Amino acid sequence: MDAAPAVGARGGAPVACAILCIYVLAPLNAIPRMVDASAAVVTACGLVAFGFVVAAVILLIRAERAVRLASKGPR
């Protein structure tokens, strides 16, 4: 009987990238407001931050699929 792969065996890299995408959100939302940037700059940074949210969701879905496929084992 083969041992099941570790949870992060195949899904580790996408999860790490997703966490980095989530960490980028704080400076993208906070720094323009702290330096009293114009509304256009704040809005642009908010839109870029939304792009990072979408990227994080996609990466987390990829990681979940990789873990699920790895747990099924070879066919």
N, C-alpha and C positions, 0 to 999 in steps of 0.2 A: 504494500500500500504506500503510495507516494504522499509526501507531506504537501499540504496546501501552501501555495506561495504566500509570502508576507503581504499584508494589505497594501503597502506602498511599493511592491516589487515592480509593477509596471506603470502605476499611476502617479508616481512620486514627482516627476518633472513637471507635468501639467499642473499639479496641485501647487507646487512651489511658484510657478509662474503666475497662477491665479492669485495667490496670496500677495505677490509683488504688485499685481494690478490693483488689488484692493488697497494696499498701502499707499499707492500713488494718489488715491482719491483725496486724502487729507490735505497734502500741500496744494493740489490743484484747486481745491475749494477755499482754502484758508489764505494762502499767500496773496492772491489778488485783492481780497477784502482787507487784509492787514495793511497793505501799501496804498489803500484807498484808490484803487484803479477805477477806470471808467466802467460804466455798466456794460458796455460792449465787450470789454476784456473779461469781466466776471462771467458774462454769458458764454463767451467763447471757451473759457476754461471749464465751465460747467458742461458744455457739450463734449469737450475732450474727455472729461471725467466719465460721462455717460458711455463713451466708447470703451473706456477701460472696464466699466461694469459689464458691458456686453462681452468683452474679451474674457473676463474672469468667469462668467457663466459658461461660455463655450469651453474653456479649458477644464472647468470642473466636470462638465458633462463628458468630455473626452477621458478624463481620469477615471470617472466612475465606470465608463464602458470598458476601459482597459483592465481595470480590476475585475470586473465581472467576467470578461473573456479569459483572464488569467486564472480565475478560480475554477472555470470549467475544465481546464486542463487540455492536453492534446486530444485531438479527435481520432 
